[in-house]
Amino acid sequence: MNTIKDNKNTLLKRREIKAIVQAPSNPSFEKASELIAHHTKSSSEAIVINNVRGKFGRDTFLIDAFVYGSKEDKEKVEQKPRVKKAPGAAA
């Protein structure tokens, strides 16, 4: 794993990382989270993977991730997914 960019954002208490990983197939977001956690020596619960990009015919992938100081810091900053209501459900 080669780190291309590693910025520290003190306002949001996170590190913004761009790294290149060599793998035979496209790594899933969970696998990318494990790789970043191992590389940064942090918990995988405090990591948000934004993108995993690859190019055709190459075995290198660009991972764009945020590494928060703790799980609580991540929950304060990151947007929670919306819950869709079932059709016909009473309010």
DSSP file (Angstrom, degrees, kcal/mol; ACC not computed):
  #  RESIDUE AA STRUCTURE BP1 BP2  ACC     N-H-->O    O-->H-N    N-H-->O    O-->H-N    TCO  KAPPA ALPHA  PHI   PSI    X-CA   Y-CA   Z-CA
    1    1 A M              0   0    0      0, 0.0     2,-0.5     0, 0.0    20,-0.2   0.000 360.0 360.0 360.0 125.8    0.0    0.0    0.0
    2    2 A N  E     -A   20   0A   0     18,-2.4    18,-3.0     0, 0.0     2,-0.6  -0.946 360.0-140.1-110.5 126.7    1.4    3.4   -1.1
    3    3 A T  E     +A   19   0A   0     -2,-0.5    16,-0.3    16,-0.2     3,-0.1  -0.766  21.6 176.7 -86.9 122.2    0.0    6.5    0.5
    4    4 A I  E    S+     0   0A   0     14,-2.7     2,-0.4    -2,-0.6    15,-0.2   0.878  70.6  12.2 -88.7 -46.6   -0.4    9.3   -2.0
    5    5 A K  E     +A   18   0A   0     13,-1.8    13,-2.5     2,-0.0    -1,-0.3  -0.999  56.6 175.8-138.3 135.3   -2.0   11.9    0.2
    6    6 A D  E     +A   17   0A   0     -2,-0.4     2,-0.3    11,-0.2    11,-0.2  -0.779  13.5 174.4-142.7  92.7   -2.4   12.1    4.0
    7    7 A N  E     -A   16   0A   0      9,-2.5     9,-3.0    -2,-0.3     2,-0.6  -0.773  23.7-140.1-101.4 145.0   -4.0   15.3    5.3
    8    8 A K  E     -A   15   0A   0     -2,-0.3     2,-0.8     7,-0.2     7,-0.2  -0.925  10.9-164.5-105.7 122.1   -4.9   15.9    8.9
    9    9 A N  E  >> -A   14   0A   0      5,-3.2     5,-2.1    -2,-0.6     4,-0.6  -0.881   8.1-179.7-106.3 100.0   -8.2   17.8    9.4
   10   10 A T  T  45S+     0   0    0     -2,-0.8    -1,-0.2     1,-0.2     3,-0.1   0.785  76.7  61.2 -74.6 -26.6   -8.2   19.0   13.0
   11   11 A L  T  45S+     0   0    0      1,-0.2    -1,-0.2     3,-0.1    -2,-0.0   0.919 117.3  29.3 -64.8 -43.7  -11.6   20.7   12.8
   12   12 A L  T  45S-     0   0    0      2,-0.2    -1,-0.2    -3,-0.1    -2,-0.2   0.393 108.0-124.0 -97.4   2.3  -13.3   17.4   12.0
   13   13 A K  T  <5S+     0   0    0     -4,-0.6    56,-1.6     1,-0.2     2,-0.3   0.939  70.2 110.3  55.9  54.9  -10.8   15.3   14.0
   14   14 A R  E   < -AB   9  68A   0     -5,-2.1    -5,-3.2    54,-0.2     2,-0.4  -0.974  64.5-124.9-150.4 162.5   -9.9   13.0   11.0
   15   15 A R  E     -AB   8  67A   0     52,-2.6    52,-2.8    -2,-0.3     2,-0.7  -0.934  20.7-146.4-107.8 136.1   -7.2   12.1    8.6
   16   16 A E  E     -AB   7  66A   0     -9,-3.0    -9,-2.5    -2,-0.4     2,-0.4  -0.916  25.6-173.9-106.3 113.9   -8.0   12.3    4.9
   17   17 A I  E     -AB   6  65A   0     48,-2.7    48,-2.8    -2,-0.7     2,-0.4  -0.885  22.4-174.0-118.9 136.9   -6.1    9.5    3.1
   18   18 A K  E     +AB   5  64A   0    -13,-2.5   -14,-2.7    -2,-0.4   -13,-1.8  -0.999  23.9 168.8-122.2 125.8   -5.6    8.6   -0.6
   19   19 A A  E     -AB   3  63A   0     44,-2.3    44,-3.1    -2,-0.4     2,-0.5  -0.958  31.4-132.5-138.7 153.5   -3.7    5.4   -1.1
   20   20 A I  E     -AB   2  62A   0    -18,-3.0   -18,-2.4    -2,-0.3     2,-0.4  -0.925  23.8-170.4-107.6 130.5   -2.9    2.9   -3.9
   21   21 A V  E     - B   0  61A   0     40,-2.7    40,-2.7    -2,-0.5     2,-0.6  -0.953  15.7-141.8-121.4 138.6   -3.4   -0.8   -3.2
   22   22 A Q  E     + B   0  60A   0     -2,-0.4    38,-0.2    38,-0.2     3,-0.0  -0.894  37.2 149.9-101.2 124.6   -2.3   -3.6   -5.5
   23   23 A A        -     0   0    0     36,-2.4    -2,-0.0    -2,-0.6     3,-0.0  -0.985  53.6-122.8-150.7 153.0   -4.8   -6.5   -5.6
   24   24 A P  S    S+     0   0    0      0, 0.0     2,-0.3     0, 0.0    36,-0.1   0.787  98.1  19.6 -71.0 -25.9   -5.8   -9.2   -8.1
   25   25 A S  S    S-     0   0    0     34,-0.1    34,-0.0    -3,-0.0     0, 0.0  -0.919 102.9 -73.7-138.9 166.3   -9.5   -8.0   -8.0
   26   26 A N        -     0   0    0     -2,-0.3     2,-0.2     1,-0.1    28,-0.0  -0.406  52.6-128.7 -61.7 120.2  -11.4   -4.9   -6.9
   27   27 A P        -     0   0    0      0, 0.0    -1,-0.1     0, 0.0    -4,-0.0  -0.472  20.3-122.9 -72.8 141.9  -11.4   -4.8   -3.1
   28   28 A S     >  -     0   0    0     -2,-0.2     4,-2.7     1,-0.1     5,-0.2  -0.235  28.8-102.4 -73.2 170.7  -14.8   -4.3   -1.4
   29   29 A F  H  > S+     0   0    0      1,-0.2     4,-2.1     2,-0.2     5,-0.1   0.868 124.2  51.5 -64.2 -35.7  -15.4   -1.4    1.0
   30   30 A E  H  > S+     0   0    0      2,-0.2     4,-2.0     1,-0.2    -1,-0.2   0.916 111.8  45.9 -66.4 -43.3  -15.0   -3.8    4.0
   31   31 A K  H  > S+     0   0    0      2,-0.2     4,-2.3     1,-0.2    -2,-0.2   0.899 112.8  50.5 -66.0 -40.7  -11.7   -5.1    2.7
   32   32 A A  H  X S+     0   0    0     -4,-2.7     4,-2.4     1,-0.2    -2,-0.2   0.883 108.9  52.5 -64.1 -38.1  -10.5   -1.6    1.9
   33   33 A S  H  X S+     0   0    0     -4,-2.1     4,-2.4     2,-0.2    -2,-0.2   0.898 109.3  49.2 -63.8 -41.0  -11.5   -0.5    5.4
   34   34 A E  H  X S+     0   0    0     -4,-2.0     4,-2.3     2,-0.2    -2,-0.2   0.900 111.0  50.2 -64.5 -41.4   -9.4   -3.4    6.9
   35   35 A L  H  X S+     0   0    0     -4,-2.3     4,-2.2     2,-0.2    -2,-0.2   0.920 113.0  45.2 -63.6 -44.5   -6.4   -2.4    4.7
   36   36 A I  H  X S+     0   0    0     -4,-2.4     4,-2.6     2,-0.2     5,-0.2   0.896 112.4  52.2 -66.5 -39.9   -6.6    1.2    5.8
   37   37 A A  H  X>S+     0   0    0     -4,-2.4     5,-1.6     1,-0.2     4,-1.1   0.904 111.6  46.3 -63.2 -41.3   -7.1    0.2    9.5
   38   38 A H  H  <5S+     0   0    0     -4,-2.3    -1,-0.2     2,-0.2    -2,-0.2   0.898 114.5  48.1 -66.8 -40.0   -4.0   -2.1    9.3
   39   39 A H  H  <5S+     0   0    0     -4,-2.2    -2,-0.2     1,-0.2    -1,-0.2   0.884 121.1  34.5 -68.3 -39.9   -1.9    0.7    7.6
   40   40 A T  H  <5S-     0   0    0     -4,-2.6    -1,-0.2    -5,-0.1    -2,-0.2   0.473 103.4-126.4 -95.7  -3.3   -2.9    3.4   10.0
   41   41 A K  T  <5 +     0   0    0     -4,-1.1     2,-0.3     1,-0.2    -3,-0.2   0.927  68.1 121.5  56.7  48.7   -3.1    1.2   13.1
   42   42 A S  S   <S-     0   0    0     -5,-1.6    -1,-0.2    -6,-0.2     2,-0.2  -0.799  70.1 -79.5-131.4 174.7   -6.7    2.3   14.0
   43   43 A S    >   -     0   0    0     -2,-0.3     3,-1.1    26,-0.1    -5,-0.0  -0.518  27.6-137.5 -77.3 141.2  -10.1    0.7   14.4
   44   44 A S  G >  S+     0   0    0      1,-0.2     3,-1.0    -2,-0.2    -1,-0.1   0.679 102.1  67.8 -72.7 -15.3  -12.0   -0.2   11.3
   45   45 A E  G 3  S+     0   0    0      1,-0.2    -1,-0.2     3,-0.0    25,-0.1   0.722  97.4  53.1 -72.9 -20.8  -15.2    1.2   13.0
   46   46 A A  G <  S+     0   0    0     -3,-1.1    22,-3.0    22,-0.1     2,-0.4   0.148  93.6  94.0 -99.6  18.3  -13.7    4.7   12.8
   47   47 A I  E <   -C   67   0A   0     -3,-1.0     2,-0.5    20,-0.2    20,-0.2  -0.919  52.4-165.7-117.4 137.1  -13.0    4.6    9.1
   48   48 A V  E     -C   66   0A   0     18,-2.7    18,-2.8    -2,-0.4     2,-0.6  -0.986  10.6-152.1-120.1 122.6  -15.2    5.7    6.2
   49   49 A I  E     +C   65   0A   0     -2,-0.5    16,-0.2    16,-0.2     3,-0.1  -0.845  15.4 177.8 -94.5 121.3  -14.4    4.6    2.7
   50   50 A N  E     -     0   0A   0     14,-2.9     2,-0.3    -2,-0.6    15,-0.2   0.903  63.0  -0.5 -88.1 -48.0  -15.5    7.1    0.1
   51   51 A N  E     -C   64   0A   0     13,-1.4    13,-2.3     2,-0.0     2,-0.4  -0.990  42.3-165.4-145.2 148.8  -14.3    5.5   -3.2
   52   52 A V  E     -C   63   0A   0     -2,-0.3     2,-0.4    11,-0.2    11,-0.2  -0.922  29.4-178.6-130.4 108.1  -12.4    2.5   -4.5
   53   53 A R  E     +C   62   0A   0      9,-2.9     9,-3.0    -2,-0.4     2,-0.3  -0.867   8.8 172.8-115.6 142.2  -11.4    3.2   -8.1
   54   54 A G  E     -C   61   0A   0     -2,-0.4     2,-0.4     7,-0.2     7,-0.1  -0.910  23.3-129.9-136.3 166.1   -9.6    1.1  -10.6
   55   55 A K    >   -     0   0    0      5,-0.6     3,-1.9    -2,-0.3     5,-0.2  -0.906  40.3 -88.2-118.7 150.1   -8.8    1.3  -14.2
   56   56 A F  T 3  S+     0   0    0     -2,-0.4     3,-0.1     1,-0.3    -1,-0.0  -0.281 109.5  10.2 -59.3 130.2   -9.4   -1.4  -16.8
   57   57 A G  T 3  S+     0   0    0      1,-0.3     2,-0.3     2,-0.0    -1,-0.3   0.439 104.5 107.0  84.3   0.3   -6.5   -3.9  -17.1
   58   58 A R    <   -     0   0    0     -3,-1.9    -1,-0.3     2,-0.1    -3,-0.1  -0.791  59.4-150.7-110.8 154.6   -4.6   -2.7  -14.1
   59   59 A D  S    S+     0   0    0     -2,-0.3   -36,-2.4    -3,-0.1     2,-0.4   0.089  70.4  95.4-108.9  23.1   -4.3   -4.4  -10.7
   60   60 A T  E     -B   22   0A   0    -38,-0.2    -5,-0.6    -5,-0.2     2,-0.4  -0.918  54.0-166.7-113.6 142.5   -3.9   -1.2   -8.7
   61   61 A F  E     -BC  21  54A   0    -40,-2.7   -40,-2.7    -2,-0.4     2,-0.5  -0.979  16.7-134.7-131.8 140.1   -6.8    0.6   -7.0
   62   62 A L  E     -BC  20  53A   0     -9,-3.0    -9,-2.9    -2,-0.4     2,-0.5  -0.838  20.7-163.1 -96.0 123.3   -7.1    4.1   -5.6
   63   63 A I  E     -BC  19  52A   0    -44,-3.1   -44,-2.3    -2,-0.5     2,-0.5  -0.928   4.9-165.0-110.4 127.9   -8.8    4.2   -2.1
   64   64 A D  E     +BC  18  51A   0    -13,-2.3   -14,-2.9    -2,-0.5   -13,-1.4  -0.961  26.1 160.7-112.1 118.9  -10.2    7.4   -0.8
   65   65 A A  E     -BC  17  49A   0    -48,-2.8   -48,-2.7    -2,-0.5     2,-0.4  -0.946  37.4-139.9-142.6 156.5  -10.9    7.3    3.0
   66   66 A F  E     -BC  16  48A   0    -18,-2.8   -18,-2.7    -2,-0.3     2,-0.6  -0.976  16.0-161.2-113.6 131.6  -11.4    9.2    6.2
   67   67 A V  E     -BC  15  47A   0    -52,-2.8   -52,-2.6    -2,-0.4   -20,-0.2  -0.949  12.1-159.8-115.6 111.2   -9.9    7.9    9.4
   68   68 A Y  E     -B   14   0A   0    -22,-3.0   -54,-0.2    -2,-0.6   -22,-0.1  -0.470  26.4-119.6 -87.8 160.2  -11.5    9.4   12.5
   69   69 A G  S    S-     0   0    0    -56,-1.6     2,-0.3    -2,-0.1   -26,-0.1   0.839  91.4  -7.0 -67.1 -34.3  -10.0    9.6   15.9
   70   70 A S  S  > S-     0   0    0    -57,-0.3     4,-1.6   -24,-0.1    -1,-0.1  -0.950  72.5-101.4-153.5 170.7  -12.8    7.5   17.4
   71   71 A K  H  > S+     0   0    0     -2,-0.3     4,-2.1     1,-0.2     5,-0.1   0.850 120.8  55.9 -65.6 -34.4  -16.1    5.9   16.6
   72   72 A E  H  > S+     0   0    0      2,-0.2     4,-1.6     1,-0.2    -1,-0.2   0.888 105.1  51.4 -66.2 -39.8  -17.9    8.8   18.4
   73   73 A D  H  > S+     0   0    0      1,-0.2     4,-1.5     2,-0.2     5,-0.2   0.891 109.7  50.9 -62.9 -39.2  -16.1   11.4   16.3
   74   74 A K  H  X S+     0   0    0     -4,-1.6     4,-2.6     1,-0.2    -2,-0.2   0.911 108.7  50.7 -64.1 -43.3  -17.2    9.6   13.2
   75   75 A E  H  < S+     0   0    0     -4,-2.1    -1,-0.2     1,-0.2    -2,-0.2   0.803 108.3  53.3 -68.1 -28.8  -20.9    9.5   14.3
   76   76 A K  H  < S+     0   0    0     -4,-1.6    -1,-0.2    -5,-0.1    -2,-0.2   0.868 120.4  29.9 -71.1 -36.5  -20.8   13.2   15.0
   77   77 A V  H  < S+     0   0    0     -4,-1.5    -2,-0.2    -5,-0.1    -3,-0.1   0.894 101.4  81.1 -94.0 -45.1  -19.6   14.2   11.6
   78   78 A E  S  < S-     0   0    0     -4,-2.6     2,-0.3    -5,-0.2     0, 0.0  -0.354  81.0-114.0 -73.6 144.0  -20.9   11.6    9.1
   79   79 A Q        -     0   0    0     -2,-0.1    -1,-0.1     1,-0.1    -2,-0.1  -0.542  28.0-126.6 -76.2 136.6  -24.4   11.8    7.8
   80   80 A K        -     0   0    0     -2,-0.3    -1,-0.1     1,-0.1     2,-0.1  -0.612  29.9-104.7 -83.3 142.8  -26.7    8.9    8.9
   81   81 A P        -     0   0    0      0, 0.0     2,-0.2     0, 0.0    -1,-0.1  -0.377  36.8-112.8 -67.6 144.8  -28.6    7.0    6.1
   82   82 A R        -     0   0    0     -2,-0.1     2,-0.6     1,-0.0    -3,-0.0  -0.488  21.9-131.6 -76.1 146.3  -32.2    7.8    5.7
   83   83 A V        -     0   0    0     -2,-0.2     2,-0.3     0, 0.0    -1,-0.0  -0.884  19.0-138.4-100.9 121.8  -34.7    5.1    6.6
   84   84 A K        -     0   0    0     -2,-0.6     2,-0.2     1,-0.1     0, 0.0  -0.602  16.4-127.6 -81.4 138.2  -37.4    4.6    3.9
   85   85 A K        -     0   0    0     -2,-0.3     3,-0.1     1,-0.1    -1,-0.1  -0.580  26.2-107.9 -82.6 146.7  -40.9    4.1    5.0
   86   86 A A    >   -     0   0    0     -2,-0.2     3,-1.7     1,-0.1     2,-0.1  -0.500  42.7 -99.9 -70.6 140.9  -42.9    1.2    3.8
   87   87 A P  T 3  S+     0   0    0      0, 0.0    -1,-0.1     0, 0.0     3,-0.1  -0.398 107.7  18.1 -64.0 136.0  -45.6    2.1    1.3
   88   88 A G  T 3  S+     0   0    0      1,-0.3     2,-0.2    -2,-0.1    -2,-0.1   0.502  89.2 143.3  83.9   3.9  -49.0    2.2    2.9
   89   89 A A    <   -     0   0    0     -3,-1.7    -1,-0.3     1,-0.1     2,-0.2  -0.558  53.6-115.7 -79.3 141.5  -47.6    2.5    6.5
   90   90 A A              0   0    0     -2,-0.2    -1,-0.1     1,-0.1     0, 0.0  -0.486 360.0 360.0 -75.7 145.6  -49.5    4.7    8.9
   91   91 A A              0   0    0     -2,-0.2    -1,-0.1     0, 0.0    -2,-0.0   0.459 360.0 360.0 -78.9 360.0  -47.7    7.7   10.2
